[in-house]
Amino acid sequence: MAYDFKKEEKQFYRPGKKPEIVEVPTMTFLAVQGHGDPNQVDSDYQQKLQLLYSLAYTIKMSKIGSHRIQNYFDFVVPPLEGFWWQAGVSGVDYAHKEKFNFISCIRMPDFVTLEVLVWAKEEAAAKKGLNFAPVKLLTMTEGKCVQIMHLGDYDAEPATIAKMHDFIKANNLALDFSEKRRHHEIYLSNPQRTKRENLKTIIRLPVKEK
C-alpha cells in the first residue's frame, strides 16, 4: 500500500479548528520560488506549480519504468504547500496579493536526493518539453509553530489568523518570522473541484517562547 503522509503523520496534516502548538521536524520538499498574485491567469505561480506536480509524479511513477531509485517506496503525492511573505510586512497583507513572494512545494520521501531530482528533471523534460531548472530540493526544519484548520475561502483567512494571534499571546509565545520562517499554508482541497466555502487549508505560523 502506498505511504500516505496525511494518514501516517496526522499531527501535521489534520489539525483541529482551534489553534494548537506543533513541533515540525526536518522534511524534504520539491520547491519553486516566485513572485506575484497567484490568482492571475497564467501567472508565475500557476506555471511553476505545473513544474512541481510534473516532477512529483515522475518520481512516484518511476516504479513502472526501468529506472530504479535507491530505497524507493510507493507514496501518495502529498498536498501542495506554500510559504508566503511580502517585503516589509510581518505575516501577509491580503489586500496586496501582487506583492506576494512565495515558495511553493510538495513534500517528498527522504529517498528523494539531488541525484533523484536530476534524473526526474531529465525524464520529465524529455516527456513534457518544459524547463525544470526552477525546481530545487529543499530541506527544512520548521520547529515550533502554531497551526489550525481554516475552513472556507482563502480571503477569509484573516479572521482565522486573528484567532491564532490570540492563542499565541495567551500561551506566552511570540511570532517568529524571518528569512527562514514564513507564513505557511497547506492546501488539502483542490480549488478547481471544491466550493470555496468547503476549502480546507492548514495555516501554520512560526513561534518562539517569549
Helices and strands as residue ranges (DSSP letters): H 5-8, H 10-13, E 20-35, H 44-60, G 61-64, E 80-85, G 97-99, E 101-108, H 114-128, E 136-151, G 154-156, H 157-170, E 173-175, E 183-187, G 196-198, E 200-209
